[in-house]
Amino acid sequence: MASDVLAVGACAAAACGRAVARARPGRRLSVFLAAYLLLTAAMCWRLVSVQVVQAAEYRGLAERQTQRELELPARRGRLYDRDGDPLAMSLAASTIYANPQILRDARIDPMSVAVQLAPVLGRPADELAPLLRRDAQFVFLGRQLPRQVGEQVVALDLPGVGVVSEPTRVYPGGSLAAQVVGFAGVDNTGLAGLEDQYDDLLAGSPGQLRLERAPGGVTISAAPREVLPATPGTDLVLTLDRQIQHHAEEALATAVEDYGAEGGSAVV
């Protein structure tokens, strides 16, 4: 009888062991599936986060890395006398710049470029070469130069050297009514007189030129360019008469000389 009980117990234990053995692969499979589902869910969430939640942030980052924006200066408003004769106006000038990074990448000697630019820009080669050696991607070599200078630089076709058009302020009457008209600086900002007082109206709004560039920072010339045009400044007409003002200043200059005065001013 005892032997029968032992036999039954042994059979039960064996059956239980086989059941446990059969259950282990199933448990491992469940754990594997759960881990797989969790990993898949995490990847899906990351994908949604990148493409939807953080899409604007990553798009902005990509644009900053592959695009370069250049400001396009607005044409500054003109100042006229009451008859429409210009007292202050802007003309297109040439600004010369260089990208020293291009020279380094191409293993071009900066001095050789400086020697060719020197007679055109009217600057010593020893003065230009250090600018071309700078650890930078943009340096000015000359600002607001005559357009003919820009044309000569373009004709040289030097690597890493470019020309952009930039407005420069001119005063056809010279010093006529200078105390009233004032003047603007190289950055097209009014610094004195009416140029300063009405700078917000005269300045206009700058535009933008968006360029596509390669990972190394070099502009891709064949890539499409997006341009936001500049808004020209407002022209102003003064009550001042150029001819009368000219005669008044001539008379004043004579009086200053006759009486030995230090100076004087007259506005009509």
HUUR-V529911 format. One record per pair of residues at least 12 apart in sequence whose ideal C-beta (glycine too) atoms are under 7 Angstrom apart, sorted by the first residue. I is the first residue (numbers start at 1). J is the second residue. D is the distance in whole Angstrom. If there is no record, write none. Layout:
i-><I | I>
j-><J | J>
d-><D | D>
This chain:
i-><66 | 66 | 67 | 67 | 67 | 67 | 68 | 68 | 68 | 69 | 69 | 70 | 70 | 71 | 71 | 72 | 72 | 72 | 72 | 72 | 73 | 73 | 73 | 73 | 73 | 74 | 74 | 74 | 74 | 74 | 74 | 74 | 74 | 74 | 75 | 75 | 75 | 75 | 75 | 76 | 76 | 76 | 76 | 76 | 76 | 76 | 76 | 76 | 77 | 77 | 77 | 77 | 77 | 77 | 77 | 77 | 78 | 79 | 79 | 79 | 79 | 80 | 80 | 80 | 81 | 81 | 81 | 81 | 82 | 82 | 82 | 82 | 82 | 83 | 83 | 85 | 86 | 87 | 87 | 87 | 87 | 87 | 88 | 88 | 88 | 88 | 89 | 89 | 90 | 90 | 90 | 91 | 91 | 91 | 92 | 92 | 92 | 93 | 93 | 93 | 93 | 93 | 93 | 93 | 94 | 94 | 94 | 94 | 94 | 94 | 94 | 95 | 95 | 95 | 95 | 95 | 95 | 96 | 96 | 96 | 96 | 96 | 96 | 96 | 97 | 97 | 97 | 97 | 97 | 97 | 98 | 98 | 98 | 98 | 98 | 98 | 99 | 99 | 99 | 100 | 100 | 100 | 100 | 100 | 100 | 101 | 101 | 102 | 102 | 102 | 103 | 103 | 103 | 106 | 108 | 110 | 110 | 110 | 111 | 111 | 113 | 113 | 113 | 114 | 114 | 114 | 116 | 116 | 117 | 120 | 120 | 120 | 121 | 121 | 121 | 128 | 137 | 143 | 143 | 144 | 144 | 144 | 150 | 167 | 169 | 173 | 176 | 176 | 176 | 176 | 177 | 177 | 177 | 179 | 179 | 180 | 180 | 180 | 180 | 181 | 181 | 181 | 182 | 182 | 182 | 183 | 188 | 190 | 198 | 201 | 201 | 201 | 202 | 202 | 203 | 204 | 204 | 204 | 204 | 205 | 205 | 206 | 207 | 207 | 207 | 207 | 208 | 209 | 209 | 210 | 210 | 211 | 241 | 244 | 245 | 248 | 248 | 249 | 252 | 252>
j-><212 | 213 | 210 | 211 | 212 | 213 | 211 | 213 | 219 | 208 | 210 | 209 | 211 | 206 | 208 | 206 | 207 | 208 | 209 | 230 | 166 | 167 | 188 | 206 | 230 | 203 | 204 | 205 | 206 | 207 | 230 | 231 | 232 | 233 | 90 | 167 | 204 | 232 | 233 | 90 | 167 | 169 | 184 | 188 | 202 | 203 | 204 | 233 | 201 | 202 | 204 | 232 | 233 | 234 | 235 | 236 | 235 | 181 | 194 | 236 | 238 | 235 | 237 | 238 | 238 | 240 | 241 | 242 | 237 | 238 | 239 | 240 | 241 | 241 | 242 | 242 | 172 | 171 | 173 | 177 | 181 | 242 | 169 | 171 | 181 | 195 | 170 | 172 | 167 | 168 | 169 | 167 | 168 | 170 | 147 | 165 | 167 | 144 | 145 | 146 | 147 | 166 | 167 | 168 | 145 | 146 | 147 | 149 | 150 | 163 | 165 | 140 | 142 | 143 | 144 | 164 | 166 | 121 | 141 | 142 | 145 | 150 | 153 | 163 | 138 | 139 | 140 | 141 | 162 | 164 | 131 | 132 | 139 | 141 | 160 | 161 | 137 | 138 | 160 | 132 | 133 | 134 | 136 | 139 | 160 | 137 | 217 | 159 | 160 | 218 | 132 | 159 | 160 | 159 | 159 | 129 | 132 | 133 | 125 | 129 | 132 | 158 | 161 | 128 | 129 | 132 | 156 | 158 | 141 | 149 | 152 | 153 | 141 | 142 | 149 | 141 | 217 | 166 | 186 | 166 | 168 | 186 | 163 | 188 | 184 | 242 | 242 | 245 | 246 | 249 | 240 | 245 | 267 | 193 | 265 | 193 | 194 | 240 | 267 | 193 | 194 | 195 | 194 | 195 | 196 | 195 | 203 | 202 | 236 | 233 | 234 | 236 | 233 | 234 | 233 | 230 | 231 | 232 | 233 | 230 | 231 | 230 | 227 | 228 | 229 | 230 | 228 | 225 | 227 | 225 | 226 | 225 | 268 | 268 | 268 | 266 | 268 | 266 | 264 | 266>
d-><6 | 6 | 6 | 7 | 6 | 7 | 5 | 5 | 7 | 5 | 5 | 4 | 7 | 5 | 6 | 6 | 4 | 6 | 6 | 5 | 6 | 6 | 6 | 6 | 7 | 7 | 3 | 6 | 5 | 7 | 4 | 6 | 6 | 6 | 6 | 6 | 6 | 4 | 6 | 5 | 6 | 7 | 7 | 6 | 5 | 6 | 7 | 5 | 6 | 4 | 7 | 7 | 3 | 5 | 5 | 6 | 5 | 6 | 6 | 5 | 6 | 7 | 5 | 7 | 6 | 5 | 6 | 4 | 7 | 7 | 6 | 7 | 6 | 7 | 7 | 5 | 5 | 7 | 6 | 7 | 5 | 7 | 7 | 5 | 6 | 7 | 6 | 7 | 4 | 7 | 6 | 7 | 6 | 6 | 6 | 5 | 6 | 4 | 6 | 7 | 7 | 6 | 7 | 4 | 5 | 7 | 5 | 5 | 3 | 5 | 7 | 7 | 7 | 5 | 6 | 5 | 4 | 7 | 4 | 4 | 7 | 7 | 6 | 6 | 6 | 7 | 6 | 6 | 6 | 7 | 7 | 6 | 5 | 6 | 5 | 5 | 5 | 6 | 5 | 5 | 6 | 5 | 6 | 6 | 7 | 5 | 6 | 6 | 4 | 7 | 6 | 7 | 5 | 6 | 6 | 5 | 4 | 5 | 7 | 5 | 6 | 5 | 7 | 4 | 4 | 6 | 6 | 6 | 7 | 6 | 5 | 6 | 6 | 5 | 7 | 6 | 5 | 7 | 6 | 6 | 4 | 6 | 4 | 6 | 4 | 6 | 7 | 6 | 6 | 7 | 6 | 5 | 7 | 7 | 5 | 6 | 6 | 7 | 6 | 5 | 6 | 7 | 6 | 4 | 6 | 6 | 7 | 6 | 6 | 7 | 4 | 7 | 4 | 7 | 5 | 6 | 5 | 5 | 4 | 6 | 4 | 5 | 7 | 5 | 5 | 3 | 4 | 6 | 6 | 7 | 4 | 6 | 7 | 5 | 5 | 5 | 5 | 6 | 5 | 5>
